[in-house]
Amino acid sequence: MNEKLMEIQESALKALKSAADLGALDEVRVRFLGKKGEITAVLRTMGQLPPEERPSFGQAANQVRSFIEDEIRTASQEMERKKMELRLSSEAIDVTIPGKAPEFGHAHPLSKVTDEVKDIFIGMGFTVAEGPEVELSDYDFTRLNIPEGHTVREWTDTFYITEDERVHLRCQTSPVQIRVMEKQQPPIRVISPGRVYRKDEVDATHSPMFHQMEGLVVDKGITMGDLKGTLNALVHKLYGDDLKTRFRPHHFPFTEPSCEMDVQCFVCKGKGCRVCKGEGWVEVLGAGMVHPKVLEGCGIDPREYSGFAFGLGLDRLTMLRYDINDLRLLFENDQRFISQF
Ligand code: DAH
């Protein structure tokens, strides 16, 4: 074969070996096989050969051309294969790796007890009312028969929003009573669960934020008997028919008469234990007959209508229900704790 052709073949092979990517391969193709490439250039010199040598030279040149073509094709196929291999390994999904188990939420024990109590009252014909947590002192105190300077204001004195002390975070759910009565004439039968705020230090039984559920019934001829019957029904539904309750006289400015209700300890059934601190009874709520002044202040005639109200501590009820001994556990929202109930 012509020496020049041998040289071209050699240098083409060398160039192919050092071509790093498909772009470089294409450069090799252009350099040797292109219109202005080395093979074409050599073919152009064919005219200088004696006529009898021309056919064999042409044949040899075509052989070198197809040899280089084949080499380029093989190299490019090899490059494509390597590229694909790399992609497959870098994008590989290891289906044997254990999956991430999704964590399911769990109803908070406080929500469970609240829902249960709500269901019981809804079953007795109550509806659920809501009131603002940022409340007017007028509703939280004055209109509940707690005038300025009343001692109750001292210990429930809470988080004031305005300097003139007219707006604060409510310290009880009782202002919802006023909000309901000023909008609705009797018959009224509502409950209202929600957050309340007081200046308490945090410990196992106190928190500056806790939960209450207010209840209010106003109609013609409502008596203390209705109060006792309704609240007894609640206790029996929550803890069973055989549990006894007792009503102790108490004082609340917005009810007259007022009482507190104790429930026979459902752990020891009255014998005295750790849960009831040896008493045999646990206090669960405050209640009473709505004070005539409160009714009057909302435009309801106390000579025509009477009512009862109650306020129960939902956190306390939850703690008793599940034998939880530290209130703080309810507010830490630790899944390990919450998912136990
Ligand atoms: N609001 C009272 C408190 O926070 C609880 C209460 C007592 C609510 C008697 C009432 C009631 O509606 O009649 O201590």
Residues whose N, C-alpha, C, O or C-beta is under 5 A from the ligand:
A	BS01	DAH	C171 Q172 S174 G215 F252 T255 G286 A287 G288 A309 F310 G311
